[in-house]
């Protein structure tokens, strides 16, 4: 696990898997998630977007389709 603290990120793409963010600020970022462990504590996400990848994207698709039926 990679620990990152007290950082401000702007207009970047960052991994969530195997990362723990503490007191970070995300401004107009994309957070990539493929299904691994991660953590956020005391963070501000502003206009940040979650981008699921791989198994996480397939799971999101399956849940979305299930909810439509």
VENUR-V270671 format. One record per pair of residues at least 4 apart in sequence whose C-alpha atoms are under 7 Angstrom apart, sorted by the first residue. I is the first residue (numbers start at 1). GAP is how many residues later the second one is. D is the distance in Angstrom with one decimal. If there is no record, write none. Layout:
((I;GAP;D) (I;GAP;D))
This chain:
((1;17;4.6) (1;18;5.4) (1;19;6.9) (2;16;6.2) (2;17;4.7) (2;18;6.1) (3;16;6.0) (3;17;4.9) (3;18;6.1) (4;16;6.2) (4;17;4.9) (4;18;6.2) (5;16;5.7) (5;17;4.5) (5;18;5.8) (5;19;6.0) (6;16;6.5) (6;17;5.0) (6;18;5.0) (7;17;4.9) (7;18;6.4) (8;16;5.7) (8;17;4.6) (8;18;6.1) (9;16;6.1) (9;17;5.0) (9;18;6.1) (10;16;6.1) (10;17;4.7) (10;18;6.0) (10;19;6.1) (11;16;6.4) (11;17;5.1) (11;18;4.9) (12;17;5.0) (12;18;6.5) (13;16;5.7) (13;17;4.6) (13;18;5.9) (14;16;6.3) (14;17;5.0) (14;18;6.1) (15;16;5.7) (15;17;4.8) (15;18;6.5) (16;15;6.1) (16;16;5.7) (16;17;5.4) (16;22;5.7) (17;16;6.0) (17;17;6.6) (17;18;6.8) (17;19;4.7) (17;20;5.4) (17;21;5.2) (18;18;6.3) (18;19;5.3) (18;20;5.2) (19;19;5.1) (19;20;6.5) (20;18;5.5) (20;19;4.4) (20;20;5.8) (21;18;6.1) (21;19;4.8) (21;20;6.4) (22;18;5.9) (22;19;4.9) (22;20;6.1) (22;21;6.4) (23;18;6.3) (23;19;4.8) (23;20;4.8) (24;19;4.8) (24;20;6.5) (25;18;5.7) (25;19;4.7) (25;20;6.0) (26;18;6.1) (26;19;4.8) (26;20;6.1) (26;22;6.3) (27;18;6.5) (27;19;5.3) (27;20;5.9) (27;21;6.1) (28;18;6.8) (28;19;4.9) (28;20;4.9) (29;19;4.6) (29;20;6.3) (30;18;5.8) (30;19;4.8) (30;20;5.9) (30;21;6.5) (31;18;6.2) (31;19;4.9) (31;20;5.8) (32;18;6.2) (32;19;4.8) (32;20;5.9) (32;21;6.8) (33;18;6.1) (33;19;4.8) (33;20;5.8) (33;23;6.9) (34;18;5.9) (34;19;4.6) (34;20;5.6) (34;21;6.3) (34;22;5.2) (35;20;6.6) (35;21;5.3) (52;4;5.3) (52;5;4.6) (53;4;4.8) (54;4;6.4) (55;4;6.1) (56;4;6.2) (57;4;6.2) (58;4;6.2) (59;4;6.2) (60;4;6.1) (61;4;6.2) (62;4;6.1) (63;4;6.2) (64;4;6.5) (65;4;6.7))
